[in-house]
Amino acid sequence: MAKKKKKMEFSKMAFICTTVLFGSVIAGSFALMWYTQTTDALSYLITATAGLTTTATGFYYHKAKMENLLKIRKDYNLSFKELQNLTNSTEETCEDTTYGEDM
């Protein structure tokens, strides 16, 4: 019996592709800056691909968070309301934390 190859998820593929693209642009920009002795590549190429990579990373981690919440809901037999209360209380705890402000 042959094992079926598990197909890679689109979000994971997009995350990997954008990360590889960003790494290539960084390496290419360094080579271009070394060759031309200017830093013009920093202002355009790196900024554009960094935005793309940041967006893809944010969506990927948000998707992973949602999948983990669904696993928690299934494992602990929680309702959507209980799960929502659990995530909201965690977010409120993080938002209440103040850094560097005088009390």
JOFEN-V263649 format. One record per residue. RES is the residue in one small letter. PHI is phi in whole degrees, -180 to 180 (999 if undefined). OMEGA is omega in whole degrees, -180 to 180 (999 if undefined). BURIAL is # if it has 16 or more other ideal C-beta (glycine too) atoms within 10 Angstrom, else .. Layout:
res = <RES & RES>
phi = <PHI & PHI>
omega = <OMEGA & OMEGA>
burial = <BURIAL & BURIAL>
//
This chain:
res = <m & a & k & k & k & k & k & m & e & f & s & k & m & a & f & i & c & t & t & v & l & f & g & s & v & i & a & g & s & f & a & l & m & w & y & t & q & t & t & d & a & l & s & y & l & i & t & a & t & a & g & l & t & t & t & a & t & g & f & y & y & h & k & a & k & m & e & n & l & l & k & i & r & k & d & y & n & l & s & f & k & e & l & q & n & l & t & n & s & t & e & e & t & c & e & d & t & t & y & g & e & d & m>
phi = <999 & -87 & -79 & -81 & -76 & -76 & -74 & -71 & -66 & -63 & -65 & -68 & -65 & -65 & -63 & -65 & -62 & -69 & -67 & -65 & -61 & -63 & -62 & -66 & -66 & -61 & -63 & -64 & -67 & -62 & -65 & -65 & -66 & -67 & -72 & -92 & 61 & -131 & -110 & -63 & -64 & -65 & -79 & -118 & -66 & -68 & -63 & -64 & -75 & -66 & -64 & -64 & -66 & -63 & -64 & -63 & -65 & -61 & -65 & -63 & -70 & -67 & -63 & -63 & -62 & -66 & -63 & -66 & -64 & -68 & -65 & -62 & -60 & -69 & -67 & -102 & 54 & -94 & -84 & -62 & -65 & -65 & -66 & -65 & -63 & -64 & -72 & -67 & -68 & -68 & -67 & -65 & -62 & -69 & -73 & -73 & -73 & -113 & -123 & 74 & -101 & -75 & -96>
omega = <-178 & 178 & 175 & 177 & -180 & -179 & -180 & 179 & -179 & -177 & 179 & 179 & 178 & 178 & -180 & -180 & -180 & 178 & 177 & 178 & 180 & 177 & 178 & -180 & 177 & -180 & 178 & 179 & 177 & 179 & 179 & 179 & 177 & -177 & -176 & -179 & 175 & 179 & 180 & -179 & -179 & -173 & -176 & -173 & -176 & 180 & -179 & -178 & 177 & 177 & 178 & -179 & 178 & 179 & 180 & 179 & 178 & 179 & -180 & -179 & 177 & 178 & 179 & 178 & -179 & 177 & 179 & 178 & 178 & 176 & 178 & 180 & -179 & -177 & -177 & 177 & 179 & 173 & 179 & 179 & 179 & 179 & 178 & 177 & 179 & -179 & 179 & 180 & 177 & -180 & 179 & 178 & 180 & -178 & -179 & -178 & 178 & -180 & 172 & 180 & 176 & -179 & 999>
burial = <. & . & . & . & . & . & . & . & . & . & # & . & . & # & # & . & . & # & . & . & . & # & . & . & # & . & . & . & # & . & . & # & . & . & . & . & . & . & . & . & # & . & . & . & . & # & . & . & # & . & . & . & # & . & . & # & . & . & . & # & . & . & . & . & . & . & . & . & # & . & . & . & . & . & . & . & . & . & . & . & . & . & . & . & . & . & . & . & . & . & . & . & . & . & . & . & . & . & . & . & . & . & .>
//
